[in-house]
Amino acid sequence: MKKAVLLLAILMMTACVTAPENLIVKNGYAVDTTHTSPNQNERIRYLVLHYTVFDDKNSLDALTNGTASAHYLAYSTPHKHHNLPVVLQLVPEAKRAWHAGVSHWGNRANLNDTSIGIEIVNAGFIEGPTGRLWFPYTEAQLALVKYLAADVIKRYAIEPQNVVGHSDIAPLRKSDPGPLFPWQALSEHGIGAWPDAVTVHKHLAGRPESQTVDVSIVQRALATYGYTIPQSGVLDDETRQVIRAFQMHFRPAGISGIPDAETEAVALALVEKYLS
């Protein structure tokens, strides 16, 4: 009887001994989380938007059975769940997806390490007799992307200038999400950057928008904003491709790659607004 009482007492004492809230018991060791260093930030600093160049079925196949991946895929007509649009999560946000490839933005390279990638089903473009013909996005998928992007930006405190297209971070080899992607409309919902019209007008300084300008000014402004671009003062092919990528994002009405006064004014307005 005494042994039974003693055993019961030991069991009761053992049950009462639990790990403190700041102690996490692992397999063979414990972790004390009492002390937190303030010297930290989110690993995710960028949101990168893409188009897939495939239809829904082939986009999913390419991103799950090929060599590329993305965190999210938005179908051309998203499925619904209780009237809510559904996005496909292909890679957990804590994992690195292979969507950006060789990429640069600001002082960062290889943005796969620090970004969330959203792929949007869209055919991209076809070459027509007068140049490229771009395919539009659907209203349903853009509505879904708006909610998804806003959520990602809020959770990781991503700065407006760090919401970019694939063509911004890899302008020599990529054109997505293209000039029909509604960057300005999304910026009105807090998604990404957009210049203030008054500031653009100030930097135009009365010049015609199409007036050719000193390419070195545009090169410096784009480099300050985040683009990787030569600082040669020469309108070489690389510079022209980067300017064209910038125009697709911020001046889609004209994407020739020529450094005109409006392009310069928009670039300077963005630097003033977000990086001054």
N, C-alpha and C positions, 0 to 999 in steps of 0.2 A: 504494500500500500504506500509506504513512504517513497519507494522508488518511482511509483506512478505519479505521485504528487510532485516529486522533484523534476521528473521528465516534463510534466505539464507546465511547471513554472519556467523551465528552460525554453520550452517552445513558445510560451507567451512572451518571454523576454526577447527572443529572437525575432518574433513577429513585430515587436515594437521598434526594433532597430532598423531604420530605413536610411538610405543615403540622403544627405542634405540636397536641397534643390540645386545647389551649385556644383554637385558632384555627379558625374555621369559614369556609371559603371560599364566598362567594356570587357572584352574577353581577355582576362589576364591582367588588366590594369584599370585605373580610374582616371578621369579627367576632371580637374578643378577649373570651373569657369568663373570664379569669383572676380578675377581681375581682367578688365577689358582695356586694350590700348586704343587711344583715339586715332592712332596713326594708321588709318585704313580707309578704303573707299570701295565702291562697287567694281567688280571685275568688268562688268558690261558698261561700256562707255559709248557705243555706237549702235545705231539701228540702220541696217542696209536693206534697201528695197530692190527687187529684181523682177524681170519678167522671165517666163520659162521658155518661150518660143515653141511650145508644144500645146496640144489640147489637154484636157483634164487627165485622161487615162495615161497618155504618154508622159505627161509631167510627173505624175505619181511614180510611174515606173522608173523614170530617169533619176528621181531623187531618192528612191529606195533600193534600186538594183544597179545603179550606175556608180560612178566615182564621185559624184557631187551629192550634197545634201543641204538641207536648210532646216531651221527650227520650225517654220510654219509654211503651209501651202494653202493659198486661197484659190478655190476653183472658180471657173468663169461664172457659174451659177451655184453658189454655195448651197449645200443641203441645209435643211431647217430642223431644229429641235425645239418644239413648243414655240414656234414662230421666231426663234433666234437663229441667225446665220451661224453655220459651223465651219471653223477653220481646222485643218488637219495639222496636228503637231507631230512632226517627224523626228525631231531631236529634242530632248529635254533642255530647257534653258541653261541648266547647270553644266551641260556638255558642250563641246566645241563642234559646231556644224561646219562642213566644208563648202561654203557658199561664196566667199570673197576671193579666194585664190591669192595670187600675187597682187598685193594692194598696198596703198599708202594714203594716209590722211593726216595732215599736220605733221607731228613728229612721230607718228606711229606707222608701223609696217605690219603686214600679215594680220589684217583685221579679223580673221577668223577667231583669234585668241580673245578678242575683247568686244565682240559684237553679237547681236541677234540678227538673223537673216530671215526675211519674209519673201517668199517666192509667190508671184501672182501669175496665174495662167493667162498668157497672152502670146499671140503669134509673133509679136515684134514688128517686122516690116517685110515688104517685098520691094524689089527694084522695079520701078516703073519707068516709062519713057522720059519723064521729067524729073526723075530722082526717086528717092525712097518714099513708099507709101506705108504709113504707120497704121497699125490696127488699134482701134479704140478699146478701152476697158469697159466692163459692164458696170452699171450703177450698183448692182447687188454686191459685186466683189469689192468695189471701192468703199461702200458703206461698211463692209466687214473689216477691211484694212484700216479704215479710220478708227474703229473701236479698238481693234487689236493694237495698232501702233500707239494710240493714246495710252493704253494700259501699260505697254512695255516702257514707254517714255516716263510715265509717272513712277513706276516701280523702281526704275534704275536711275532716275533723275538725269536722263540724257539731255544734254544741251541742244538747243535748236540747230546749231551749225554742225552737229554730229549726227543728224538724221540725213542720210545721204543715199544716193543711187549707186548702183554698181559702176556706172560710167564715171561717177565722180572720183571713185577710189582706184579705178583701173581704166582711165580714159583712152589708153592706146589700144585696148583690145575689147572693150565692152561698150554697148550703147543702151543698156537697160537701166531704168524702166522707160526710156524714150521721151520724146517731147510732148506726147499726149498724156503723160501722167500728171495729175492735177496738183502739183506742188503748192501753188498759190492758195487753192481752195482748202487744202489740208492745213496749211499754215494758219488759216483763220480759226482752226480748231485746236491750235497749240501743237501742231505736228510739223516740225521742221522750221527752217528759217525762210524769211522773205524780206526784201528790202522795203523801207518806207518810201512811198512815192515822192514825198516832199524832199527827202534826202537825195534821191536819184535826180530830181529836178535841180537841186543845188549843185550837184557835181556835173550835170550837163552844162551848166553855166551858159545857157543860151545857144549852144552849138546845135547844129542839125544832128539828129540821132544817128544818121548813117555816115557821118564824117569819120574818115579814117584817122586813127590816133597813134601815138607813139606806143609801139608794142611793149616796150620795157615797163611802162606804167602798168599795163594790164598784167604783165608777167609778175610784177612785184605784188600787186593787189591779190591776184589769185593764189600766189604762194603764201601770202599772209593769211588768207582765208582758210587754206588747208590743202589746196591742190599741189601736186608735184609737177612742176613746170620749169623748163629752162629759164635761166636769168641772163640770157645772151643779148637781148635787145633785137633779136632777129626773128622774123616770122617763118621759122622752119616748120617742117611737117609735124613734129612733136608738139610744138607750141600751138599750132592750128588745131590739132586734135583735142588738146586740153581745153582751149577756148570754146571749141564746139561742144564739148561735154558740159561746160559751164553754161553755155547758151541754152542747151536742151533743158537744163534744170531751171534757170532763172530768166531766160529770154527766149522762149520756144517759138516765137513768131519769126525769128531769123537765126538759123543755126549754121551759118556758112563757115564759122571759124575765123572770120575776119575781125580784128580788134577795132570796132567802131566806137563812137562816143557813148552810145547807150550802154554797150557792154562794159566800158570803163566805168561809167557812172554807177551802174548796178553793182559792180565789184567793189568800188570804193564805199558805196552805201552799206553794203553788207559788212565790210570790215569795220566801218564806223559804228554800226549798230551792235555787232556781236563781239568784236575783238578789240575795241578801243580801251 
